[in-house]
Amino acid sequence: MSNSQLAQHDQDLTDLLGQHFIYTYSNGWRYELYVKNADHVEYRVHASTDEVNPLTGRWVKDQKAVIAQLGDGMYSIAWNEPTGSCVSLVLNAQQRWVHFSGFLARWAYSNPGLITYFQNDHLAEIEGYRDAGPIAPQIQADLFGTITFAEDSGTDNEEVINSAPSAVPAAFLDRTN
C-alpha cells in the first residue's frame, strides 16, 4: 500500500465532526474543544479545578487542524499555533479520554499572559512575539484527561465557542453525560 493510500485508508470522521467536548486533565486543567469541521477546531481554556492553569482565558476560533481517524472512536487532532507551539491530541470518544502532547514555544510558556485572550483578535501581535522568540528550546507537555461532556453541535456552528471562558457560567462546565 502506498503512503497516499495509507493516508486515505478508512478515514471516517462522521462521528467526530460537529462534536463539542468538555474535558479535565489529570492536573485539574479544564478545556473545551469543538471539532468544527474536517479541517478546523475551536477551543477555550477554563479555570482549573485543582492547580492554576497559566493559559486560563485563552480561546481560539477556526484553528486549522489535521484530523485523522486512528480506529473506532479514536482520533488524532493536531495543529500548529500562531504562537509557534505545536499541539497533538489523541481523543477516544468511546472510552471518553483525551491525551495531549504539546511542544510549547519558549516565549509563550515563559509569558502566558501574552496569549490568554481571544487569539483571533491578536494574530499580528502574537506572530510578532513568535518571530521575536525564542521558540526553542520548546517545553514538552504531556497530559491525560477525562471527557466529562460530549454533544453533537453540528458542523460549522458559530455559536459553540462564541465567548470568552470567563463568560461561561460554572454550571456549563459541570454538565456530564
C-alpha positions in Angstrom: 0.0 0.0 0.0 1.4 3.4 -0.9 1.7 6.3 1.5 -1.2 8.1 -0.2 -3.4 5.0 0.1 -2.4 4.8 3.8 -3.3 8.4 4.4 -6.8 7.9 2.9 -7.4 4.4 4.4 -10.6 4.0 6.3 -11.0 7.7 7.2 -14.5 8.2 8.5 -14.8 11.4 10.6 -18.6 11.3 10.6 -18.9 10.6 14.3 -16.4 13.3 15.3 -17.3 16.3 13.1 -19.5 18.7 15.0 -18.7 17.2 18.4 -18.3 19.6 21.3 -16.3 18.2 24.3 -15.6 19.4 27.8 -12.7 17.6 29.5 -10.5 17.9 32.5 -6.8 16.9 32.6 -5.3 14.9 35.4 -3.9 18.1 36.9 -7.3 19.8 37.0 -7.0 22.0 33.9 -10.4 22.3 32.2 -10.8 22.6 28.4 -13.4 22.7 25.8 -12.9 21.5 22.2 -15.3 21.9 19.3 -14.4 19.9 16.1 -15.9 22.5 13.8 -15.3 20.5 10.5 -12.8 18.2 8.9 -10.1 21.0 8.9 -10.8 23.2 11.9 -11.2 23.1 15.7 -12.1 25.7 18.2 -11.3 25.7 21.9 -11.4 27.5 25.3 -9.2 27.2 28.3 -11.1 27.4 31.5 -10.1 27.9 35.2 -8.7 24.8 36.8 -10.3 22.6 39.4 -7.0 22.0 41.3 -4.0 23.8 40.0 -3.6 27.2 38.4 -3.6 27.0 34.7 -1.5 29.8 33.3 -3.5 29.6 30.0 -6.9 30.3 31.6 -8.8 32.7 29.5 -7.3 31.7 26.1 -9.8 31.0 23.4 -9.4 30.3 19.7 -11.8 30.0 16.7 -11.1 28.5 13.3 -7.8 26.9 14.2 -6.6 24.9 11.1 -6.0 21.3 12.1 -5.1 17.9 10.7 -7.7 15.4 11.9 -7.5 11.6 11.3 -9.3 8.5 12.5 -7.0 6.1 14.3 -9.6 3.4 14.9 -13.2 3.1 16.1 -14.0 6.2 18.1 -10.3 7.2 18.3 -8.9 10.3 16.5 -5.8 12.3 16.2 -6.1 16.1 16.1 -3.0 18.2 15.6 -2.2 21.8 14.8 0.5 24.5 14.8 -0.5 27.6 16.6 0.5 31.1 15.6 2.5 31.2 18.9 4.9 28.6 17.4 3.6 25.9 19.7 2.6 22.5 18.3 -0.4 20.6 19.7 -1.3 16.9 19.3 -4.4 15.4 20.8 -5.5 11.8 20.7 -9.2 11.6 21.6 -11.0 8.4 22.4 -14.7 9.3 22.1 -15.9 5.8 23.1 -13.8 5.4 26.2 -14.0 9.2 26.9 -10.4 10.2 27.3 -8.0 12.6 25.7 -4.2 12.7 25.6 -2.4 16.0 25.0 1.1 16.2 23.8 2.3 19.7 23.1 5.5 21.4 22.3 5.1 24.9 23.7 7.1 27.8 22.3 9.5 29.1 24.9 8.3 32.7 24.8 4.6 31.7 25.2 5.5 29.3 28.1 7.5 32.0 29.8 4.9 34.7 29.3 1.5 33.1 29.2 -0.3 36.4 29.9 0.6 37.4 26.4 -1.8 34.8 24.9 -4.6 34.5 27.5 -7.4 36.2 25.5 -9.2 35.7 22.2 -6.4 34.8 19.9 -8.1 35.7 16.6 -8.2 39.4 17.5 -4.5 39.5 18.2 -2.9 37.4 15.4 -0.4 40.1 14.2 0.7 40.8 17.8 1.1 37.0 18.6 3.0 36.5 15.3 5.3 39.4 16.3 6.0 37.8 19.7 6.6 34.4 18.0 9.0 36.0 15.4 10.9 37.7 18.3 11.1 34.4 20.1 12.6 32.5 21.5 10.7 29.5 20.2 13.3 27.0 21.3 14.0 25.1 23.3 10.4 24.2 23.4 8.7 22.9 26.5 7.2 19.5 26.1 3.9 18.9 27.9 2.1 15.5 28.3 -1.3 15.1 29.9 -4.2 12.7 30.0 -7.7 13.9 30.6 -11.3 12.6 31.0 -14.1 13.7 28.8 -17.0 14.7 31.1 -19.4 16.0 28.5 -19.9 15.5 24.8 -22.6 16.7 22.5 -23.3 16.9 18.8 -23.5 20.6 17.9 -23.4 20.2 14.2 -20.6 21.3 11.9 -19.6 25.0 11.3 -21.8 26.2 14.2 -20.5 29.7 15.1 -22.5 29.6 18.4 -20.5 26.8 20.1 -17.3 28.7 21.0 -18.5 32.3 20.9 -17.4 34.0 24.0 -14.5 34.2 26.5 -14.1 31.4 29.0 -15.0 33.9 31.8 -18.4 34.5 30.2 -19.4 30.8 30.5 -21.4 30.0 33.7 -19.8 27.5 36.0 -22.8 25.1 35.7 -22.0 24.9 31.9 -18.7 23.2 32.7 -20.2 21.0 35.4 -22.5 19.2 32.9 -21.9 15.5 32.5 -23.3 12.8 30.3 
